[in-house]
Structures are given as structure tokens and as C-alpha cells.
């Protein structure tokens, strides 16, 4: 057992202040609204035309990144390479805009978000 775990178990509740830094509570990450994917009203479809301007710029730039990968690396990729091209294109596109740092960070940290973005971009390419 790690030393921090020993410290957490050895504390006795004597009514005094407790040390919450030993066993931190699970923090929920709240992402800025600019990073949210918008769905077409009444459906579960993610569409480019209903996205916010910054999100549209990143997605459109990702299309260009993927086209470059297809042109210079592999014109006929298998499914796994195509997914890699899409993910790499999304990350490169988000990284290329200073205003899109939150989108980039969310792509890196939130696998579900990356999957949704990948589906949106790969359905277009």
C-alpha cells in the first residue's frame, strides 16, 4: 500500500479539520461551451453546419489535414490508418489555432469527444 494510502487510513475522526489532500475527491471536468458539439435539433446527428464558428474552422482545417495525409502518405489507407489520419488531422487543426486550445485539450483528454469528432470528420472524407 502506498504511503498516502496509509496516511488516509490512519487518520482518526476526532472532530477536528480533516486533510482532504490525501484522498482527493473526484473532480468533474467542465469544458467551455466553445468545445461542445452541437446536434441537429431533434436528432442525435452531429452536423458541420450547426457548429459554432471556431469548431467549424477546426473541423474544416481537419479535412485539409486529412487530404494532405491521403495525398502524401497513403492514398488508400485501411480503416485503422484512416482513423489515425483523422485523429491526427483533428489534433493538428486544433493546435494550429490559438483560440482552439480548449478544443485541442479536450481532444487529448476526452476519448468520447475524440470519437464523436472523428465520426463527424471521417463521414465527410
Backbone atoms as SQL, in Angstrom:
CREATE TABLE atoms (id INTEGER PRIMARY KEY, chain TEXT, resi INTEGER, resn TEXT, atom TEXT, x REAL, y REAL, z REAL);
INSERT INTO atoms VALUES
  (1, 'A', 1, 'UNK', 'N', 0.849, -1.164, 0.000),
  (2, 'A', 1, 'UNK', 'CA', 0.000, 0.000, 0.000),
  (3, 'A', 1, 'UNK', 'C', 0.897, 1.230, 0.000),
  (4, 'A', 2, 'UNK', 'N', 0.539, 2.242, -0.742),
  (5, 'A', 2, 'UNK', 'CA', 1.346, 3.453, -0.829),
  (6, 'A', 2, 'UNK', 'C', 1.278, 4.223, 0.468),
  (7, 'A', 3, 'UNK', 'N', 2.263, 5.079, 0.664),
  (8, 'A', 3, 'UNK', 'CA', 2.347, 5.829, 1.909),
  (9, 'A', 3, 'UNK', 'C', 1.142, 6.749, 2.070),
  (10, 'A', 4, 'UNK', 'N', 0.668, 7.353, 0.969),
  (11, 'A', 4, 'UNK', 'CA', -0.505, 8.221, 1.087),
  (12, 'A', 4, 'UNK', 'C', -1.736, 7.426, 1.496),
  (13, 'A', 5, 'UNK', 'N', -1.827, 6.171, 1.050),
  (14, 'A', 5, 'UNK', 'CA', -2.950, 5.340, 1.463),
  (15, 'A', 5, 'UNK', 'C', -2.887, 5.049, 2.954),
  (16, 'A', 6, 'UNK', 'N', -1.665, 4.796, 3.489),
  (17, 'A', 6, 'UNK', 'CA', -1.508, 4.580, 4.927),
  (18, 'A', 6, 'UNK', 'C', -1.955, 5.800, 5.703),
  (19, 'A', 7, 'UNK', 'N', -1.593, 6.978, 5.210),
  (20, 'A', 7, 'UNK', 'CA', -1.970, 8.203, 5.907),
  (21, 'A', 7, 'UNK', 'C', -3.479, 8.372, 5.901),
  (22, 'A', 8, 'UNK', 'N', -4.119, 8.014, 4.808),
  (23, 'A', 8, 'UNK', 'CA', -5.576, 8.159, 4.727),
  (24, 'A', 8, 'UNK', 'C', -6.281, 7.238, 5.702),
  (25, 'A', 9, 'UNK', 'N', -5.766, 6.017, 5.881),
  (26, 'A', 9, 'UNK', 'CA', -6.407, 5.058, 6.782),
  (27, 'A', 9, 'UNK', 'C', -6.055, 5.291, 8.241),
  (28, 'A', 10, 'UNK', 'N', -4.948, 5.952, 8.518),
  (29, 'A', 10, 'UNK', 'CA', -4.523, 6.110, 9.904),
  (30, 'A', 10, 'UNK', 'C', -5.156, 7.328, 10.569),
  (31, 'A', 11, 'UNK', 'N', -5.854, 8.164, 9.810),
  (32, 'A', 11, 'UNK', 'CA', -6.473, 9.336, 10.409),
  (33, 'A', 11, 'UNK', 'C', -7.688, 8.921, 11.220),
  (34, 'A', 12, 'UNK', 'N', -7.822, 9.497, 12.376),
  (35, 'A', 12, 'UNK', 'CA', -8.956, 9.221, 13.247),
  (36, 'A', 12, 'UNK', 'C', -9.820, 10.465, 13.285),
  (37, 'A', 13, 'UNK', 'N', -11.113, 10.286, 13.140),
  (38, 'A', 13, 'UNK', 'CA', -12.028, 11.420, 13.163),
  (39, 'A', 13, 'UNK', 'C', -12.232, 11.852, 14.605),
  (40, 'A', 14, 'UNK', 'N', -11.583, 12.958, 14.977),
  (41, 'A', 14, 'UNK', 'CA', -11.714, 13.475, 16.333),
  (42, 'A', 14, 'UNK', 'C', -12.460, 14.799, 16.341),
  (43, 'A', 15, 'UNK', 'N', -13.198, 15.069, 15.276),
  (44, 'A', 15, 'UNK', 'CA', -13.974, 16.294, 15.219),
  (45, 'A', 15, 'UNK', 'C', -13.179, 17.466, 14.695),
  (46, 'A', 16, 'UNK', 'N', -11.880, 17.319, 14.529),
  (47, 'A', 16, 'UNK', 'CA', -11.045, 18.399, 14.018),
  (48, 'A', 16, 'UNK', 'C', -11.092, 18.451, 12.503),
  (49, 'A', 17, 'UNK', 'N', -10.338, 19.394, 11.952),
  (50, 'A', 17, 'UNK', 'CA', -10.324, 19.506, 10.495),
  (51, 'A', 17, 'UNK', 'C', -9.709, 18.259, 9.863),
  (52, 'A', 18, 'UNK', 'N', -10.231, 17.864, 8.743),
  (53, 'A', 18, 'UNK', 'CA', -9.689, 16.696, 8.057),
  (54, 'A', 18, 'UNK', 'C', -8.826, 17.141, 6.886),
  (55, 'A', 19, 'UNK', 'N', -7.887, 16.302, 6.522),
  (56, 'A', 19, 'UNK', 'CA', -6.963, 16.593, 5.444),
  (57, 'A', 19, 'UNK', 'C', -7.494, 15.950, 4.169),
  (58, 'A', 20, 'UNK', 'N', -8.136, 16.727, 3.309),
  (59, 'A', 20, 'UNK', 'CA', -8.712, 16.201, 2.081),
  (60, 'A', 20, 'UNK', 'C', -7.681, 16.084, 0.969),
  (61, 'A', 21, 'UNK', 'N', -6.484, 16.578, 1.178),
  (62, 'A', 21, 'UNK', 'CA', -5.473, 16.495, 0.130),
  (63, 'A', 21, 'UNK', 'C', -4.887, 15.091, 0.027),
  (64, 'A', 22, 'UNK', 'N', -5.068, 14.257, 1.032),
  (65, 'A', 22, 'UNK', 'CA', -4.541, 12.902, 1.000),
  (66, 'A', 22, 'UNK', 'C', -5.365, 12.035, 0.057),
  (67, 'A', 23, 'UNK', 'N', -6.674, 12.132, 0.127),
  (68, 'A', 23, 'UNK', 'CA', -7.563, 11.384, -0.749),
  (69, 'A', 23, 'UNK', 'C', -8.476, 12.402, -1.423),
  (70, 'A', 24, 'UNK', 'N', -8.040, 12.940, -2.599),
  (71, 'A', 24, 'UNK', 'CA', -8.839, 13.989, -3.237),
  (72, 'A', 24, 'UNK', 'C', -10.139, 13.443, -3.798),
  (73, 'A', 25, 'UNK', 'N', -11.130, 14.285, -3.767),
  (74, 'A', 25, 'UNK', 'CA', -12.418, 13.916, -4.354),
  (75, 'A', 25, 'UNK', 'C', -12.283, 13.902, -5.869),
  (76, 'A', 26, 'UNK', 'N', -13.097, 13.094, -6.539),
  (77, 'A', 26, 'UNK', 'CA', -13.097, 13.048, -7.994),
  (78, 'A', 26, 'UNK', 'C', -13.637, 14.374, -8.517),
  (79, 'A', 27, 'UNK', 'N', -12.824, 15.082, -9.273),
  (80, 'A', 27, 'UNK', 'CA', -13.242, 16.360, -9.839),
  (81, 'A', 27, 'UNK', 'C', -13.847, 16.116, -11.218),
  (82, 'A', 28, 'UNK', 'N', -14.991, 16.714, -11.463),
  (83, 'A', 28, 'UNK', 'CA', -15.587, 16.623, -12.787),
  (84, 'A', 28, 'UNK', 'C', -15.061, 17.766, -13.617),
  (85, 'A', 29, 'UNK', 'N', -14.634, 17.471, -14.831),
  (86, 'A', 29, 'UNK', 'CA', -14.121, 18.488, -15.717),
  (87, 'A', 29, 'UNK', 'C', -15.278, 19.133, -16.459),
  (88, 'A', 30, 'UNK', 'N', -15.304, 20.445, -16.429),
  (89, 'A', 30, 'UNK', 'CA', -16.309, 21.192, -17.158),
  (90, 'A', 30, 'UNK', 'C', -15.584, 21.922, -18.278),
  (91, 'A', 31, 'UNK', 'N', -15.973, 21.625, -19.506),
  (92, 'A', 31, 'UNK', 'CA', -15.320, 22.205, -20.671),
  (93, 'A', 31, 'UNK', 'C', -16.065, 23.462, -21.104),
  (94, 'A', 32, 'UNK', 'N', -15.345, 24.430, -21.672),
  (95, 'A', 32, 'UNK', 'CA', -16.011, 25.648, -22.178),
  (96, 'A', 32, 'UNK', 'C', -17.038, 25.306, -23.261),
  (97, 'A', 33, 'UNK', 'N', -18.024, 26.145, -23.401),
  (98, 'A', 33, 'UNK', 'CA', -19.089, 25.895, -24.368),
  (99, 'A', 33, 'UNK', 'C', -18.576, 25.873, -25.801),
  (100, 'A', 34, 'UNK', 'N', -17.463, 26.543, -26.084),
  (101, 'A', 34, 'UNK', 'CA', -16.909, 26.554, -27.442),
  (102, 'A', 34, 'UNK', 'C', -16.467, 25.157, -27.889),
  (103, 'A', 35, 'UNK', 'N', -16.246, 24.258, -26.932),
  (104, 'A', 35, 'UNK', 'CA', -15.789, 22.911, -27.279),
  (105, 'A', 35, 'UNK', 'C', -16.942, 21.944, -27.516),
  (106, 'A', 36, 'UNK', 'N', -18.150, 22.342, -27.186),
  (107, 'A', 36, 'UNK', 'CA', -19.290, 21.436, -27.292),
  (108, 'A', 36, 'UNK', 'C', -19.664, 21.183, -28.739),
  (109, 'A', 37, 'UNK', 'N', -19.987, 19.942, -29.033),
  (110, 'A', 37, 'UNK', 'CA', -20.545, 19.589, -30.335),
  (111, 'A', 37, 'UNK', 'C', -22.042, 19.836, -30.290),
  (112, 'A', 38, 'UNK', 'N', -22.564, 20.465, -31.309),
  (113, 'A', 38, 'UNK', 'CA', -23.991, 20.741, -31.379),
  (114, 'A', 38, 'UNK', 'C', -24.643, 19.728, -32.305),
  (115, 'A', 39, 'UNK', 'N', -25.786, 19.236, -31.896),
  (116, 'A', 39, 'UNK', 'CA', -26.522, 18.240, -32.666),
  (117, 'A', 39, 'UNK', 'C', -27.650, 18.917, -33.426),
  (118, 'A', 40, 'UNK', 'N', -27.990, 18.365, -34.574),
  (119, 'A', 40, 'UNK', 'CA', -29.108, 18.874, -35.346),
  (120, 'A', 40, 'UNK', 'C', -30.357, 18.728, -34.488),
  (121, 'A', 41, 'UNK', 'N', -31.177, 19.783, -34.379),
  (122, 'A', 41, 'UNK', 'CA', -32.342, 19.750, -33.489),
  (123, 'A', 41, 'UNK', 'C', -33.245, 18.544, -33.739),
  (124, 'A', 42, 'UNK', 'N', -33.573, 17.861, -32.667),
  (125, 'A', 42, 'UNK', 'CA', -34.478, 16.733, -32.715),
  (126, 'A', 42, 'UNK', 'C', -33.841, 15.412, -33.108),
  (127, 'A', 43, 'UNK', 'N', -32.512, 15.399, -33.312),
  (128, 'A', 43, 'UNK', 'CA', -31.833, 14.165, -33.704),
  (129, 'A', 43, 'UNK', 'C', -30.571, 13.992, -32.873),
  (130, 'A', 44, 'UNK', 'N', -29.869, 12.892, -33.118),
  (131, 'A', 44, 'UNK', 'CA', -28.567, 12.703, -32.481),
  (132, 'A', 44, 'UNK', 'C', -27.451, 12.830, -33.521),
  (133, 'A', 45, 'UNK', 'N', -27.742, 13.528, -34.622),
  (134, 'A', 45, 'UNK', 'CA', -26.778, 13.722, -35.699),
  (135, 'A', 45, 'UNK', 'C', -25.916, 14.948, -35.429),
  (136, 'A', 46, 'UNK', 'N', -24.618, 14.771, -35.579),
  (137, 'A', 46, 'UNK', 'CA', -23.676, 15.877, -35.463),
  (138, 'A', 46, 'UNK', 'C', -23.444, 16.392, -36.871),
  (139, 'A', 47, 'UNK', 'N', -23.732, 17.676, -37.095),
  (140, 'A', 47, 'UNK', 'CA', -23.590, 18.239, -38.431),
  (141, 'A', 47, 'UNK', 'C', -22.667, 19.447, -38.394),
  (142, 'A', 48, 'UNK', 'N', -21.872, 19.596, -39.440),
  (143, 'A', 48, 'UNK', 'CA', -20.926, 20.692, -39.530),
  (144, 'A', 48, 'UNK', 'C', -21.646, 22.037, -39.559),
  (145, 'A', 49, 'UNK', 'N', -22.752, 22.117, -40.246),
  (146, 'A', 49, 'UNK', 'CA', -23.426, 23.395, -40.443),
  (147, 'A', 49, 'UNK', 'C', -24.030, 23.989, -39.171),
  (148, 'A', 50, 'UNK', 'N', -24.241, 23.189, -38.148),
  (149, 'A', 50, 'UNK', 'CA', -24.830, 23.725, -36.919),
  (150, 'A', 50, 'UNK', 'C', -23.781, 23.999, -35.836),
  (151, 'A', 51, 'UNK', 'N', -22.500, 23.828, -36.149),
  (152, 'A', 51, 'UNK', 'CA', -21.445, 24.034, -35.165),
  (153, 'A', 51, 'UNK', 'C', -21.113, 25.516, -35.036),
  (154, 'A', 52, 'UNK', 'N', -20.509, 25.897, -33.919),
  (155, 'A', 52, 'UNK', 'CA', -20.053, 27.261, -33.701),
  (156, 'A', 52, 'UNK', 'C', -18.899, 27.565, -34.662),
  (157, 'A', 53, 'UNK', 'N', -18.647, 28.845, -34.949),
  (158, 'A', 53, 'UNK', 'CA', -17.626, 29.213, -35.951),
  (159, 'A', 53, 'UNK', 'C', -16.236, 28.626, -35.681),
  (160, 'A', 54, 'UNK', 'N', -15.755, 28.662, -34.454),
  (161, 'A', 54, 'UNK', 'CA', -14.432, 28.124, -34.158),
  (162, 'A', 54, 'UNK', 'C', -14.384, 26.619, -34.389),
  (163, 'A', 55, 'UNK', 'N', -15.425, 25.933, -33.982),
  (164, 'A', 55, 'UNK', 'CA', -15.489, 24.484, -34.184),
  (165, 'A', 55, 'UNK', 'C', -15.510, 24.174, -35.674),
  (166, 'A', 56, 'UNK', 'N', -16.279, 24.953, -36.458),
  (167, 'A', 56, 'UNK', 'CA', -16.310, 24.739, -37.915),
  (168, 'A', 56, 'UNK', 'C', -14.928, 24.944, -38.535),
  (169, 'A', 57, 'UNK', 'N', -14.204, 25.972, -38.086),
  (170, 'A', 57, 'UNK', 'CA', -12.861, 26.216, -38.623),
  (171, 'A', 57, 'UNK', 'C', -11.942, 25.035, -38.346),
  (172, 'A', 58, 'UNK', 'N', -11.986, 24.514, -37.135),
  (173, 'A', 58, 'UNK', 'CA', -11.137, 23.385, -36.772),
  (174, 'A', 58, 'UNK', 'C', -11.502, 22.154, -37.606),
  (175, 'A', 59, 'UNK', 'N', -12.776, 21.886, -37.743),
  (176, 'A', 59, 'UNK', 'CA', -13.215, 20.710, -38.495),
  (177, 'A', 59, 'UNK', 'C', -12.850, 20.853, -39.970),
  (178, 'A', 60, 'UNK', 'N', -13.073, 22.028, -40.548),
  (179, 'A', 60, 'UNK', 'CA', -12.725, 22.231, -41.947),
  (180, 'A', 60, 'UNK', 'C', -11.222, 22.121, -42.170),
  (181, 'A', 61, 'UNK', 'N', -10.438, 22.634, -41.227),
  (182, 'A', 61, 'UNK', 'CA', -8.993, 22.504, -41.334),
  (183, 'A', 61, 'UNK', 'C', -8.570, 21.038, -41.193),
  (184, 'A', 62, 'UNK', 'N', -9.291, 20.287, -40.383),
  (185, 'A', 62, 'UNK', 'CA', -9.001, 18.851, -40.245),
  (186, 'A', 62, 'UNK', 'C', -9.220, 18.138, -41.580),
  (187, 'A', 63, 'UNK', 'N', -10.243, 18.545, -42.328),
  (188, 'A', 63, 'UNK', 'CA', -10.449, 17.968, -43.665),
  (189, 'A', 63, 'UNK', 'C', -9.210, 18.176, -44.530),
  (190, 'A', 64, 'UNK', 'N', -8.663, 19.405, -44.491),
  (191, 'A', 64, 'UNK', 'CA', -7.454, 19.702, -45.280),
  (192, 'A', 64, 'UNK', 'C', -6.272, 18.862, -44.819),
  (193, 'A', 65, 'UNK', 'N', -6.131, 18.701, -43.500),
  (194, 'A', 65, 'UNK', 'CA', -5.033, 17.890, -42.961),
  (195, 'A', 65, 'UNK', 'C', -5.143, 16.436, -43.432),
  (196, 'A', 66, 'UNK', 'N', -6.355, 15.910, -43.437),
  (197, 'A', 66, 'UNK', 'CA', -6.569, 14.524, -43.861),
  (198, 'A', 66, 'UNK', 'C', -6.272, 14.379, -45.349),
  (199, 'A', 67, 'UNK', 'N', -6.696, 15.350, -46.155),
  (200, 'A', 67, 'UNK', 'CA', -6.408, 15.292, -47.589),
  (201, 'A', 67, 'UNK', 'C', -4.902, 15.287, -47.846),
  (202, 'A', 68, 'UNK', 'N', -4.150, 16.065, -47.076),
  (203, 'A', 68, 'UNK', 'CA', -2.685, 16.058, -47.210),
  (204, 'A', 68, 'UNK', 'C', -2.121, 14.682, -46.875),
  (205, 'A', 69, 'UNK', 'N', -2.632, 14.090, -45.804),
  (206, 'A', 69, 'UNK', 'CA', -2.156, 12.753, -45.418),
  (207, 'A', 69, 'UNK', 'C', -2.468, 11.728, -46.502),
  (208, 'A', 70, 'UNK', 'N', -3.659, 11.828, -47.062),
  (209, 'A', 70, 'UNK', 'CA', -4.030, 10.894, -48.126),
  (210, 'A', 70, 'UNK', 'C', -3.153, 11.102, -49.364),
  (211, 'A', 71, 'UNK', 'N', -2.850, 12.347, -49.658),
  (212, 'A', 71, 'UNK', 'CA', -2.075, 12.657, -50.851),
  (213, 'A', 71, 'UNK', 'C', -0.599, 12.277, -50.706),
  (214, 'A', 72, 'UNK', 'N', -0.022, 12.536, -49.549),
  (215, 'A', 72, 'UNK', 'CA', 1.422, 12.374, -49.387),
  (216, 'A', 72, 'UNK', 'C', 1.845, 11.090, -48.673),
  (217, 'A', 73, 'UNK', 'N', 0.933, 10.449, -47.953),
  (218, 'A', 73, 'UNK', 'CA', 1.336, 9.277, -47.177),
  (219, 'A', 73, 'UNK', 'C', 0.707, 7.973, -47.655),
  (220, 'A', 74, 'UNK', 'N', -0.611, 8.004, -47.867),
  (221, 'A', 74, 'UNK', 'CA', -1.269, 6.758, -48.237),
  (222, 'A', 74, 'UNK', 'C', -2.634, 7.095, -48.848),
  (223, 'A', 75, 'UNK', 'N', -2.751, 6.955, -50.150),
  (224, 'A', 75, 'UNK', 'CA', -3.985, 7.316, -50.842),
  (225, 'A', 75, 'UNK', 'C', -5.117, 6.324, -50.581),
  (226, 'A', 76, 'UNK', 'N', -4.762, 5.088, -50.212),
  (227, 'A', 76, 'UNK', 'CA', -5.765, 4.052, -49.977),
  (228, 'A', 76, 'UNK', 'C', -5.537, 3.380, -48.620),
  (229, 'A', 77, 'UNK', 'N', -5.745, 4.152, -47.542),
  (230, 'A', 77, 'UNK', 'CA', -5.469, 3.583, -46.216),
  (231, 'A', 77, 'UNK', 'C', -6.520, 2.566, -45.795),
  (232, 'A', 78, 'UNK', 'N', -6.084, 1.635, -44.936),
  (233, 'A', 78, 'UNK', 'CA', -7.078, 0.743, -44.338),
  (234, 'A', 78, 'UNK', 'C', -7.800, 1.522, -43.236),
  (235, 'A', 79, 'UNK', 'N', -8.745, 0.885, -42.606),
  (236, 'A', 79, 'UNK', 'CA', -9.587, 1.568, -41.616),
  (237, 'A', 79, 'UNK', 'C', -8.777, 2.173, -40.481),
  (238, 'A', 80, 'UNK', 'N', -7.795, 1.434, -39.982),
  (239, 'A', 80, 'UNK', 'CA', -7.026, 1.906, -38.827),
  (240, 'A', 80, 'UNK', 'C', -6.161, 3.103, -39.188),
  (241, 'A', 81, 'UNK', 'N', -5.558, 3.070, -40.356),
  (242, 'A', 81, 'UNK', 'CA', -4.737, 4.202, -40.787),
  (243, 'A', 81, 'UNK', 'C', -5.624, 5.414, -41.066),
  (244, 'A', 82, 'UNK', 'N', -6.794, 5.188, -41.643),
  (245, 'A', 82, 'UNK', 'CA', -7.724, 6.291, -41.893),
  (246, 'A', 82, 'UNK', 'C', -8.155, 6.949, -40.580),
  (247, 'A', 83, 'UNK', 'N', -8.393, 6.152, -39.555),
  (248, 'A', 83, 'UNK', 'CA', -8.734, 6.720, -38.238),
  (249, 'A', 83, 'UNK', 'C', -7.566, 7.506, -37.663),
  (250, 'A', 84, 'UNK', 'N', -6.349, 6.990, -37.838),
  (251, 'A', 84, 'UNK', 'CA', -5.164, 7.722, -37.381),
  (252, 'A', 84, 'UNK', 'C', -5.037, 9.048, -38.116),
  (253, 'A', 85, 'UNK', 'N', -5.253, 9.046, -39.436),
  (254, 'A', 85, 'UNK', 'CA', -5.215, 10.282, -40.211),
  (255, 'A', 85, 'UNK', 'C', -6.242, 11.277, -39.688),
  (256, 'A', 86, 'UNK', 'N', -7.428, 10.783, -39.381),
  (257, 'A', 86, 'UNK', 'CA', -8.500, 11.654, -38.902),
  (258, 'A', 86, 'UNK', 'C', -8.155, 12.248, -37.542),
  (259, 'A', 87, 'UNK', 'N', -7.708, 11.411, -36.622),
  (260, 'A', 87, 'UNK', 'CA', -7.338, 11.911, -35.285),
  (261, 'A', 87, 'UNK', 'C', -6.171, 12.890, -35.371),
  (262, 'A', 88, 'UNK', 'N', -5.155, 12.535, -36.147),
  (263, 'A', 88, 'UNK', 'CA', -4.000, 13.424, -36.301),
  (264, 'A', 88, 'UNK', 'C', -4.416, 14.743, -36.954),
  (265, 'A', 89, 'UNK', 'N', -5.320, 14.663, -37.929),
  (266, 'A', 89, 'UNK', 'CA', -5.808, 15.872, -38.584),
  (267, 'A', 89, 'UNK', 'C', -6.566, 16.774, -37.639),
  (268, 'A', 90, 'UNK', 'N', -7.399, 16.181, -36.801),
  (269, 'A', 90, 'UNK', 'CA', -8.135, 16.968, -35.808),
  (270, 'A', 90, 'UNK', 'C', -7.190, 17.654, -34.824),
  (271, 'A', 91, 'UNK', 'N', -6.209, 16.899, -34.338),
  (272, 'A', 91, 'UNK', 'CA', -5.262, 17.475, -33.376),
  (273, 'A', 91, 'UNK', 'C', -4.431, 18.579, -34.015),
  (274, 'A', 92, 'UNK', 'N', -3.964, 18.360, -35.235),
  (275, 'A', 92, 'UNK', 'CA', -3.160, 19.377, -35.920),
  (276, 'A', 92, 'UNK', 'C', -3.988, 20.629, -36.192),
  (277, 'A', 93, 'UNK', 'N', -5.245, 20.433, -36.586),
  (278, 'A', 93, 'UNK', 'CA', -6.118, 21.569, -36.860),
  (279, 'A', 93, 'UNK', 'C', -6.388, 22.373, -35.591),
  (280, 'A', 94, 'UNK', 'N', -6.702, 21.703, -34.513),
  (281, 'A', 94, 'UNK', 'CA', -6.989, 22.402, -33.252),
  (282, 'A', 94, 'UNK', 'C', -5.740, 23.092, -32.717),
  (283, 'A', 95, 'UNK', 'N', -4.594, 22.470, -32.924),
  (284, 'A', 95, 'UNK', 'CA', -3.337, 23.050, -32.432),
  (285, 'A', 95, 'UNK', 'C', -2.927, 24.274, -33.247),
  (286, 'A', 96, 'UNK', 'N', -3.401, 24.372, -34.479),
  (287, 'A', 96, 'UNK', 'CA', -2.976, 25.472, -35.352),
  (288, 'A', 96, 'UNK', 'C', -3.676, 26.792, -35.034),
  (289, 'A', 97, 'UNK', 'N', -4.729, 26.766, -34.249),
  (290, 'A', 97, 'UNK', 'CA', -5.439, 27.984, -33.863),
  (291, 'A', 97, 'UNK', 'C', -5.231, 28.247, -32.380),
  (292, 'A', 98, 'UNK', 'N', -4.745, 29.441, -32.054),
  (293, 'A', 98, 'UNK', 'CA', -4.554, 29.794, -30.643),
  (294, 'A', 98, 'UNK', 'C', -5.874, 29.754, -29.874),
  (295, 'A', 99, 'UNK', 'N', -6.963, 30.165, -30.529),
  (296, 'A', 99, 'UNK', 'CA', -8.267, 30.209, -29.862),
  (297, 'A', 99, 'UNK', 'C', -8.833, 28.818, -29.614),
  (298, 'A', 100, 'UNK', 'N', -8.277, 27.813, -30.264),
  (299, 'A', 100, 'UNK', 'CA', -8.827, 26.456, -30.166),
  (300, 'A', 100, 'UNK', 'C', -8.072, 25.587, -29.163),
  (301, 'A', 101, 'UNK', 'N', -7.342, 26.193, -28.254),
  (302, 'A', 101, 'UNK', 'CA', -6.574, 25.399, -27.286),
  (303, 'A', 101, 'UNK', 'C', -7.481, 24.531, -26.409),
  (304, 'A', 102, 'UNK', 'N', -8.680, 25.021, -26.085),
  (305, 'A', 102, 'UNK', 'CA', -9.605, 24.208, -25.291),
  (306, 'A', 102, 'UNK', 'C', -10.103, 23.002, -26.089),
  (307, 'A', 103, 'UNK', 'N', -10.324, 23.193, -27.377),
  (308, 'A', 103, 'UNK', 'CA', -10.739, 22.077, -28.226),
  (309, 'A', 103, 'UNK', 'C', -9.616, 21.055, -28.293),
  (310, 'A', 104, 'UNK', 'N', -8.387, 21.529, -28.472),
  (311, 'A', 104, 'UNK', 'CA', -7.229, 20.629, -28.518),
  (312, 'A', 104, 'UNK', 'C', -7.106, 19.844, -27.210),
  (313, 'A', 105, 'UNK', 'N', -7.183, 20.546, -26.086),
  (314, 'A', 105, 'UNK', 'CA', -7.063, 19.881, -24.782),
  (315, 'A', 105, 'UNK', 'C', -8.167, 18.859, -24.565),
  (316, 'A', 106, 'UNK', 'N', -9.367, 19.189, -24.996),
  (317, 'A', 106, 'UNK', 'CA', -10.462, 18.237, -24.828),
  (318, 'A', 106, 'UNK', 'C', -10.277, 17.019, -25.730),
  (319, 'A', 107, 'UNK', 'N', -9.783, 17.227, -26.946),
  (320, 'A', 107, 'UNK', 'CA', -9.490, 16.095, -27.830),
  (321, 'A', 107, 'UNK', 'C', -8.458, 15.172, -27.192),
  (322, 'A', 108, 'UNK', 'N', -7.487, 15.745, -26.513),
  (323, 'A', 108, 'UNK', 'CA', -6.436, 14.958, -25.879),
  (324, 'A', 108, 'UNK', 'C', -6.932, 14.225, -24.630),
  (325, 'A', 109, 'UNK', 'N', -7.869, 14.820, -23.902),
  (326, 'A', 109, 'UNK', 'CA', -8.275, 14.276, -22.601),
  (327, 'A', 109, 'UNK', 'C', -9.562, 13.455, -22.623),
  (328, 'A', 110, 'UNK', 'N', -10.432, 13.726, -23.545),
  (329, 'A', 110, 'UNK', 'CA', -11.773, 13.135, -23.540),
  (330, 'A', 110, 'UNK', 'C', -11.923, 12.203, -24.747),
  (331, 'A', 111, 'UNK', 'N', -11.794, 10.910, -24.519),
  (332, 'A', 111, 'UNK', 'CA', -11.842, 9.944, -25.622),
  (333, 'A', 111, 'UNK', 'C', -13.212, 9.894, -26.287),
  (334, 'A', 112, 'UNK', 'N', -14.279, 10.079, -25.541),
  (335, 'A', 112, 'UNK', 'CA', -15.619, 10.084, -26.126),
  (336, 'A', 112, 'UNK', 'C', -15.780, 11.270, -27.083),
  (337, 'A', 113, 'UNK', 'N', -15.254, 12.415, -26.682),
  (338, 'A', 113, 'UNK', 'CA', -15.286, 13.615, -27.518),
  (339, 'A', 113, 'UNK', 'C', -14.483, 13.378, -28.801),
  (340, 'A', 114, 'UNK', 'N', -13.299, 12.783, -28.665),
  (341, 'A', 114, 'UNK', 'CA', -12.474, 12.476, -29.834),
  (342, 'A', 114, 'UNK', 'C', -13.216, 11.530, -30.775),
  (343, 'A', 115, 'UNK', 'N', -13.908, 10.551, -30.235),
  (344, 'A', 115, 'UNK', 'CA', -14.660, 9.607, -31.054),
  (345, 'A', 115, 'UNK', 'C', -15.767, 10.318, -31.824),
  (346, 'A', 116, 'UNK', 'N', -16.499, 11.200, -31.158),
  (347, 'A', 116, 'UNK', 'CA', -17.571, 11.936, -31.836),
  (348, 'A', 116, 'UNK', 'C', -17.016, 12.834, -32.931),
  (349, 'A', 117, 'UNK', 'N', -15.919, 13.517, -32.629),
  (350, 'A', 117, 'UNK', 'CA', -15.298, 14.398, -33.626),
  (351, 'A', 117, 'UNK', 'C', -14.760, 13.574, -34.793),
  (352, 'A', 118, 'UNK', 'N', -14.188, 12.428, -34.507),
  (353, 'A', 118, 'UNK', 'CA', -13.653, 11.564, -35.556),
  (354, 'A', 118, 'UNK', 'C', -14.769, 11.094, -36.480),
  (355, 'A', 119, 'UNK', 'N', -15.903, 10.733, -35.907),
  (356, 'A', 119, 'UNK', 'CA', -17.047, 10.306, -36.716),
  (357, 'A', 119, 'UNK', 'C', -17.533, 11.422, -37.633),
  (358, 'A', 120, 'UNK', 'N', -17.588, 12.634, -37.081),
  (359, 'A', 120, 'UNK', 'CA', -18.039, 13.776, -37.862),
  (360, 'A', 120, 'UNK', 'C', -17.100, 14.020, -39.041),
  (361, 'A', 121, 'UNK', 'N', -15.813, 14.024, -38.776),
  (362, 'A', 121, 'UNK', 'CA', -14.841, 14.328, -39.820),
  (363, 'A', 121, 'UNK', 'C', -14.702, 13.163, -40.804),
  (364, 'A', 122, 'UNK', 'N', -14.676, 11.939, -40.308),
  (365, 'A', 122, 'UNK', 'CA', -14.466, 10.796, -41.204),
  (366, 'A', 122, 'UNK', 'C', -15.682, 10.563, -42.103),
  (367, 'A', 123, 'UNK', 'N', -16.858, 10.961, -41.690),
  (368, 'A', 123, 'UNK', 'CA', -18.027, 10.785, -42.542),
  (369, 'A', 123, 'UNK', 'C', -17.998, 11.737, -43.740),
  (370, 'A', 124, 'UNK', 'N', -17.207, 12.786, -43.635),
  (371, 'A', 124, 'UNK', 'CA', -17.095, 13.766, -44.710),
  (372, 'A', 124, 'UNK', 'C', -15.966, 13.450, -45.684),
  (373, 'A', 125, 'UNK', 'N', -14.984, 12.650, -45.254),
  (374, 'A', 125, 'UNK', 'CA', -13.801, 12.447, -46.096),
  (375, 'A', 125, 'UNK', 'C', -13.844, 11.154, -46.857);
